[in-house]
């Protein structure tokens, strides 16, 4: 495990170094200028909106698989999972832990939480890449086609994971996916605005999409290098694109910090010997 973590951290550092070589280290450092009381508050608020939307999906899809969750519990699960994804290699560590936590619950061991989580993640990824395809179409047809292909593949995967889900619950899943994606885009735009440069939505959606690549830690490196390389296509300068990607990464990390509180609370209960299935009661 540790060699893999070290390798993923090295990947992030190498990609950040490549981004610095492309546009200069000042662009990376400029991202810190976006940290103000207002943007930190926005990160926590928009993070709450995005995580609440995610927890609605998780609760709905888990219930379909025989795992009945309360609202507080689902929210705690998603906060802890998001924090784990942010700090663990590959960006999927928190999700893997969530599946492991519920491996003995539901209609079928392992497959129940795996299918529920797969539908929850793939539905949001479908919405994100569909948005990327739409945003890139006037700028680059080949890139838009790639994004549309990914969106269709994710749509097929999410539909398979959600088979048997009723129309009403399906609407809740897809609606919450749209709300969650919009919240993350809004946070990215807030980061761009805080830097004083142009606020270009296509830059935000491409930056978010690049974080779907399971490399590095917390999307660091992949996001910045992708933003720098594709800056011209998105109609912004490379240094502004990289600075915005760095600023978003910092704000996104802040938005996940409640997950650290959830995990700390769970650790305290475990240390006290209090039986808990998850970090929060129903």
N, C-alpha and C positions, 0 to 999 in steps of 0.2 A: 504493500500500500504506500509506504513512504517513498520508494523509488518513483512510483507513478505520480505522487504529489509533487515531488521535486522536479520531475520531467515537465509536468504541466506548468509549474511556476516558471521554469526556464523558458518554455514556449512563450508565455506572456511577456517575459522580460525581453526575449529576442524580438518579438513582434513590436513591442514598444520602442525598442532600439531602432528597428527598421523605420517606424513612423517618425522618430526623431531625426533619423538620417534623411528622410524624405522632405521634411518641412522645418526641421530645426527643433531643438529641445524646448525653446521658448514657447512654442505652441502647446506643448504638453503641460508646461508649468502654468500657462495662462488659464487653464481650466479651473485652477484654484480660485481665480478671481470671481467665479460665479457663486462661491459660498458666501451668502449673506443671510441674516436672520429671516428675510422674506423667502429666499429660495429654500432654505432648510425647512421652514414651516410648510412651504408648498410641497416639498419632497415627502414629508410625513403625511400630509393630507392626501395627496394624490396616491401615495403608497397605500394608505388605508382604503381608498376607493378601489384601487386595482386589486388589493388582496381580498377585500370584501366580495368583489365580483368573482374572483377565483374561488373563494370559499363557497359561494353559492353553487358554482359548477361542481366543485368537489362533493359537497353535501348531496346534491341532486343525483350525481352519477354513482356515488358510493351507495346511496339508498337503493338505487336500481339493482345493485349487486348484493343486496342483503346486509349492508353495513349502515345501520341507522346512526347518524351523527347529529348532535345538537349544534346550534349556530356558533356558540362560543368555541366549542371543540373544533369545528371545521375551520374557523378563523385562526385559531392557534396552530392547527396543523399547517395551514398555508403560510403563515408568517414564518414558522420554523423551517418549512421547506424552502421558502424563498431565501432566507438567510443562509441555509446550507448550500443552496445553489450558488450563492454569491461568493462564498468563501472556500468552497471545496472544488477540487480540480474537475474540469469538464463541464461544469454548470448543471450537472444532473445529480449531484450527491445528495441534496436535500430531498429530491423526488425519490431516489432509491431508498432513502431512510424511511420515507412515508410508506412506500410499498412494504418494506420489511416490518414496519410497526403493525400493519394490519394484515399480515400474511396468514394469520389463523382466523380471520373473520370473513364474513360474507358467505355466499353460496358455495364458493370453491376456494380452497387455499391458494394463495399467491395470485391466481388468475383474476380473482375478484378485484383486489386493489390495483392490480396491474392494468386491467381493462378500464377501470374507473379513472385512474390517473392518466392513462393514454388518451382517453377521450377528452379529459380536462385540458391537457397540454396541447393536443393536436387541434382542437377546435380554436383555441386562441392563436396558434401558429398559422392556421388556415386564414383567419381574418387578417393577421399581420401581413402575410405574403400576398394576399389578394390586394391589400392596400398598396403594397410596394409595386405590384404589377401595374395597378392603375396610375400610380404617381410617376412611374418611369416610362410609361408608354409614349408620352410626347417627347421624351428625351432620348431614349434608347430602346428600340424595339427588341433587340436581342436580349438585353438584360430584363426587360419586362416579360419576355417569353420564358426566361429561366424562372423568374419569380412566380409566374402563373403556373408553370409546371409543378413547382414545389407546393403551391397552394392546392392544386388539384390532387397531388399525392397525399397531402395532409388531410384533405377533405375525405378522400377515400378511406384513409386510416381511421379518422374520427368516426365516420359513418359505420364502419365495421365494429369499432369499440362500443358505439352507442346503439347497436341493433337491439330492437325491442323497446327502446325508450319512447314514451308517448309524445304526441305532438306538443302538448303544453310544456312538458319538461324539456323537450328539445328546444323550444323557443326560449326558455329560460337559460339554457346552456349557451346558445348562440348569442342571445342578447347580452349576457354577462361577458362573453368573449369580446364583443364590440366595445362595451363600456371599459373593460380592463385595458384593451389595446389603446383606446382613446386616452385613457389616463396616462399611460406610459408615453405616448406621443406628446401629450401636453407637458409632461415633466421635461422631456427632451427640448421642447420649444422654449420652456422657461429657462433652461440652461443656456440656450442660444441667445435669448433676449438679455439675460444677465451679463453676457459678455459684450453687449453693445453692438454686435454685428448684425447682419441681415438674418431674419428668422425665416428659414426655408423648410417647409414641412417635409419635402422629399428627403432632405438630409436626415431628418429624425427617423423616418420609417426605414431608410436603408441602414442607418446605424443600429436600430433595434433588430433588424433582420440579421445583420452580421453576427449578433450575439447568439444566434441559434446554432452557430458552428461550435461543436463541442471541443474546443481547444482552449488551453490556458485556464485561468482562474477568473471567474466573475466577468467574463467577456473582455477583460483587459488585454490590449494588444490587438486582438482581432477587430474590435470595434474601431480603434484609432487608425490602424493601418488601412482598413477598408474605407473609412471616411476620407483619408488622405488620397488614396488611389483613385477613388470615384468622385472626388470633389468637382472636377471639371464637368462631368456628366450631370451633376446635381446643381450646377450653376453657382457654386460658391468657391472661395479660395481654399487651397489645401490647408493653410494654417488655421483658418477659421473653422473648417470642418473637423480638424484634429482637436483643436481647443474645445469645441462644442462636445465632441465625443468624450473627452476627458472630463469635462464638467458634468455631463450626464452620468458618467460612471460614478463620480463622487456623490451626486445627489441620489442615484439609485441605491448606492450602498447605505446612505443615511435612511432611505425609505424602508430598508429591510431591517434596521436595527431593532424594532420591536420583536422580531424573531429571536434575537439574542436574549431578550428578557424572558420570552416564553421558554427557551431552552434552559436558561438559568433557573427558572422556577421549577421546571421538571427535574432538574438535577438536585435541587434542594429537597423536593419531596422524595426522590429516590434515596438520597442520603439519610433521610429521616425514617426510611422504611415504610413510607405511605404508599400503598398500592395504587398505581395510576396506569391506565392503558395509554393515555396520551397526555400532553402537557396541560390540558385543560379539561375540566369536567364538562358534562353536558349542561 
